[in-house]
Amino acid sequence: QITTMQAPNYRNDMQGGQPLLPLNQVLDASSDLFYNHKEILVKQEFAMIELCGIEAKNRYRISTEDNPTGTFLFAQEQGDGCQRICCSVCRSMVMNLHLGQDKNGPIVLSMEKQFHCPMLPCPVLLHPGAWFITCPWICIAAASKAPEFVVRKGDSLLGKIVDPPGPLFKCQGNSLIQNADGNTLFHTGPVCLCECSRLCPCCADETVDVTDAATGQQVASITRRALSCAELCGKINRFVVNFGSVQDPTHRALIFAAGMLFDIQYWEQKQ
């Protein structure tokens, strides 16, 4: 049974940056973190330091498209600064989801990613002068464990998002959404990494379908909206998670985590 919660008006129901909604109600397994919204908007915050080529901690505001300024959840990355600056594509991190408008709110969901070596796209092999770097990198990536997000709500393990390394000569992005027992619930993608919305993000939306692992039917979607010139130059993304027919609060949290991992792995502009 799903407990329905009314999304609070944070402009009026906040004191000192803390929500008045009881934390134990939010962390209850039957409560939905997203207040039963069918769609949520996830918008990355601009960081001036990234214009200097330095990877900043990712921060996101979660609201709805019809009220983009009504932030009710805030996500911020925590991790090692050296990894983030020197090897941002491989870095480990914990992405914490805070209740309220900023990082002062209590953590209601955490997503942990371990250090990993991602597979390089096959076109890099067209540059023979870089083979001394790219060939060992590709071998290490092929032998490495697939990157994953381990998702927890409070002290409870909800599941994990696994991003299996794609074949070297098949440019595609996808992931597996698994429950706490390791059983696959949903598939995200695959999507081609060479389509128009990827080559020119300002031209079109890019939609990643979420399908039920048992039936193969689409049940939800994750869509990166076409970027404005300011968003492209500022190296920020904006995407919508449509939960579709998914009602289970745990499954909705895992689909949200899949969207966050997809943004970090595929949509984020690498420094």
C-alpha positions as CSV (number, residue, x, y, z in Angstrom):
1,Q,0.0,0.0,0.0
2,I,1.4,3.4,-1.1
3,T,1.2,6.2,1.4
4,T,0.2,9.4,-0.4
5,M,2.0,12.5,0.7
6,Q,1.1,16.1,-0.3
7,A,4.2,17.9,-1.5
8,P,4.8,20.8,0.9
9,N,5.2,24.4,-0.2
10,Y,8.8,24.9,0.7
11,R,8.6,28.6,0.4
12,N,6.3,28.6,3.4
13,D,7.0,25.3,5.1
14,M,10.8,25.8,5.6
15,Q,12.5,27.1,8.7
16,G,16.2,27.5,8.6
17,G,16.4,25.4,5.5
18,Q,14.8,22.4,7.2
19,P,11.4,20.9,6.0
20,L,8.6,20.6,8.5
21,L,7.7,17.2,7.0
22,P,8.7,14.4,9.5
23,L,11.8,12.6,8.3
24,N,10.5,9.2,9.5
25,Q,7.5,9.6,7.2
26,V,9.8,10.3,4.2
27,L,12.0,7.3,5.0
28,D,9.1,4.9,5.4
29,A,9.3,2.2,2.8
30,S,5.7,2.9,1.7
31,S,6.3,6.6,1.1
32,D,7.2,8.0,-2.3
33,L,10.1,10.5,-2.3
34,F,8.5,12.3,-5.3
35,Y,5.1,12.8,-3.8
36,N,3.5,10.6,-6.4
37,H,4.2,13.1,-9.3
38,K,4.1,11.3,-12.6
39,E,7.0,13.4,-13.9
40,I,9.8,15.2,-12.2
41,L,12.3,17.7,-13.6
42,V,16.0,17.3,-12.7
43,K,18.1,20.4,-13.4
44,Q,21.8,20.6,-12.9
45,E,23.2,23.8,-11.3
46,F,25.8,25.9,-13.0
47,A,29.3,26.0,-11.5
48,M,31.6,28.8,-12.6
49,I,34.7,26.7,-12.0
50,E,33.8,24.4,-14.9
51,L,34.4,27.2,-17.4
52,C,38.1,26.8,-16.4
53,G,38.1,23.1,-17.3
54,I,37.9,21.9,-13.7
55,E,35.2,19.4,-12.8
56,A,32.9,20.7,-10.0
57,K,30.7,18.7,-7.7
58,N,27.5,18.0,-9.5
59,R,24.4,19.5,-7.9
60,Y,20.8,19.1,-9.0
61,R,17.4,20.6,-8.2
62,I,14.4,18.4,-8.4
63,S,11.0,20.0,-9.1
64,T,8.2,19.6,-11.7
65,E,8.1,21.0,-15.2
66,D,5.0,23.1,-14.5
67,N,6.7,24.6,-11.4
68,P,10.5,24.5,-12.2
69,T,11.3,26.9,-9.3
70,G,9.4,24.8,-6.7
71,T,12.4,22.7,-5.6
72,F,11.4,19.9,-3.2
73,L,14.6,17.8,-3.4
74,F,18.3,18.7,-3.8
75,A,21.1,16.3,-4.9
76,Q,24.8,17.0,-4.4
77,E,27.8,14.9,-5.1
78,Q,30.4,14.0,-2.4
79,G,33.7,12.6,-3.3
80,D,37.5,12.9,-3.6
81,G,38.6,16.2,-5.1
82,C,41.7,14.7,-6.8
83,Q,39.7,12.1,-8.6
84,R,37.2,14.6,-9.7
85,I,39.7,17.1,-11.1
86,C,42.4,14.7,-12.5
87,C,40.2,11.8,-13.7
88,S,36.6,12.9,-13.7
89,V,35.3,10.2,-15.9
90,C,36.6,7.4,-13.6
91,R,35.8,9.1,-10.2
92,S,34.0,7.4,-7.3
93,M,31.3,9.4,-5.6
94,V,28.3,9.4,-3.4
95,M,25.3,11.3,-4.7
96,N,23.1,12.4,-1.8
97,L,19.5,13.4,-2.2
98,H,18.4,15.9,0.4
99,L,14.9,16.8,1.4
100,G,14.2,20.5,0.7
101,Q,15.9,23.2,-1.4
102,D,19.5,22.7,-0.5
103,K,22.1,20.5,1.1
104,N,21.1,21.5,4.6
105,G,18.1,19.2,4.4
106,P,18.3,15.6,5.7
107,I,19.5,12.9,3.3
108,V,16.6,10.7,2.1
109,L,18.4,8.7,-0.6
110,S,22.1,8.0,-1.4
111,M,23.6,6.6,-4.5
112,E,27.2,5.4,-4.4
113,K,29.5,4.8,-7.4
114,Q,32.9,3.1,-7.2
115,F,36.0,4.1,-9.1
116,H,36.0,2.5,-12.6
117,C,37.6,2.8,-16.0
118,P,34.9,3.4,-18.7
119,M,35.1,2.0,-22.2
120,L,36.3,4.4,-24.9
121,P,34.3,5.0,-28.1
122,C,35.7,3.1,-31.1
123,P,36.4,6.3,-33.2
124,V,39.4,7.0,-30.9
125,L,41.2,4.1,-32.6
126,L,41.3,6.2,-35.8
127,H,44.2,8.2,-34.2
128,P,47.2,5.8,-34.3
129,G,49.4,8.3,-32.5
130,A,47.2,7.8,-29.4
131,W,47.2,3.9,-29.5
132,F,49.8,3.8,-26.7
133,I,47.2,5.3,-24.4
134,T,43.9,4.1,-25.9
135,C,44.8,0.4,-26.4
136,P,45.8,-0.2,-22.7
137,W,42.8,1.9,-21.6
138,I,40.4,-0.3,-23.7
139,C,41.9,-3.5,-22.3
140,I,41.6,-2.3,-18.7
141,A,38.0,-1.1,-19.3
142,A,37.1,-4.5,-20.8
143,A,38.5,-6.3,-17.8
144,S,37.0,-3.9,-15.2
145,K,33.8,-4.4,-13.2
146,A,30.9,-2.5,-14.7
147,P,30.2,0.8,-13.1
148,E,27.1,0.8,-10.8
149,F,25.1,3.0,-8.5
150,V,24.3,1.3,-5.1
151,V,21.0,2.9,-3.9
152,R,20.1,3.2,-0.3
153,K,17.1,4.9,1.5
154,G,18.3,5.5,5.0
155,D,19.8,2.2,6.2
156,S,17.8,0.1,3.7
157,L,19.4,-1.1,0.5
158,L,17.0,-0.6,-2.3
159,G,19.0,-2.0,-5.2
160,K,21.6,-0.9,-7.7
161,I,22.0,0.4,-11.2
162,V,24.5,-1.4,-13.4
163,D,26.0,0.1,-16.5
164,P,27.4,-2.8,-18.5
165,P,30.3,-1.9,-20.7
166,G,29.2,-1.7,-24.3
167,P,30.9,-3.5,-27.1
168,L,33.8,-1.6,-28.5
169,F,32.4,-1.2,-32.0
170,K,28.8,-0.7,-31.0
171,C,28.2,2.8,-29.6
172,Q,25.2,2.5,-27.3
173,G,24.2,3.4,-23.8
174,N,22.1,1.2,-21.5
175,S,21.8,0.1,-17.9
176,L,20.1,-2.5,-15.7
177,I,18.0,-1.7,-12.7
178,Q,18.2,-4.4,-10.1
179,N,16.6,-4.9,-6.7
180,A,18.3,-5.6,-3.4
181,D,18.5,-9.3,-4.2
182,G,20.3,-8.7,-7.5
183,N,17.3,-9.5,-9.7
184,T,16.9,-7.3,-12.8
185,L,13.6,-5.3,-12.7
186,F,14.0,-2.9,-15.6
187,H,16.2,-2.1,-18.6
188,T,17.1,1.4,-19.6
189,G,17.9,1.9,-23.3
190,P,19.7,0.9,-25.3
191,V,20.1,4.2,-27.1
192,C,22.6,5.0,-29.9
193,L,25.4,7.4,-28.9
194,C,25.7,8.8,-32.4
195,E,22.2,10.2,-32.9
196,C,21.4,13.8,-33.6
197,S,20.4,14.6,-30.0
198,R,23.8,13.4,-28.9
199,L,25.9,15.1,-31.6
200,C,24.0,18.4,-31.2
201,P,22.2,18.5,-27.9
202,C,20.6,21.9,-28.8
203,C,18.7,20.3,-31.7
204,A,16.5,17.7,-30.1
205,D,15.4,15.8,-26.9
206,E,17.0,12.5,-26.2
207,T,14.7,9.9,-24.7
208,V,15.8,6.7,-22.9
209,D,13.0,4.1,-22.6
210,V,12.7,2.1,-19.4
211,T,11.3,-1.3,-20.0
212,D,10.0,-4.1,-17.7
213,A,12.6,-6.9,-17.6
214,A,9.9,-9.5,-17.5
215,T,7.5,-8.3,-20.2
216,G,9.7,-6.1,-22.4
217,Q,7.0,-3.4,-22.2
218,Q,7.9,0.3,-21.8
219,V,6.8,1.4,-18.4
220,A,8.7,4.7,-17.9
221,S,11.2,7.1,-19.7
222,I,14.1,9.4,-19.0
223,T,14.3,12.4,-21.4
224,R,17.1,15.0,-21.6
225,R,15.5,18.1,-22.9
226,A,17.1,20.0,-25.8
227,L,19.7,22.3,-24.3
228,S,19.7,26.1,-24.7
229,C,22.9,27.7,-25.8
230,A,23.5,29.0,-22.2
231,E,23.1,25.4,-20.8
232,L,25.5,24.0,-23.4
233,C,28.1,26.6,-22.8
234,G,27.6,26.4,-19.0
235,K,28.0,22.5,-19.2
236,I,24.7,21.8,-17.4
237,N,22.0,19.3,-18.2
238,R,18.2,19.2,-17.7
239,F,16.2,16.0,-17.9
240,V,12.7,14.7,-17.1
241,V,11.9,11.4,-15.4
242,N,8.5,10.1,-16.4
243,F,7.5,7.3,-14.1
244,G,4.7,6.2,-16.4
245,S,2.8,3.2,-14.9
246,V,5.4,2.6,-12.1
247,Q,3.7,3.1,-8.7
248,D,6.0,1.2,-6.3
249,P,8.0,3.8,-4.3
250,T,11.2,1.7,-4.3
251,H,11.0,1.1,-8.1
252,R,10.4,4.9,-8.7
253,A,13.5,5.7,-6.5
254,L,15.6,3.2,-8.6
255,I,14.4,4.7,-11.9
256,F,15.4,8.1,-10.6
257,A,18.8,6.7,-9.7
258,A,19.1,5.3,-13.2
259,G,18.5,8.7,-14.6
260,M,21.2,10.2,-12.4
261,L,23.7,7.5,-13.5
262,F,22.8,8.0,-17.1
263,D,23.4,11.7,-16.8
264,I,26.8,11.2,-15.2
265,Q,27.9,8.4,-17.6
266,Y,26.6,9.7,-20.9
267,W,25.2,13.2,-20.8
268,E,27.8,15.0,-18.6
269,Q,30.3,17.0,-20.6
270,K,33.7,15.6,-19.8
271,Q,36.5,17.9,-18.8
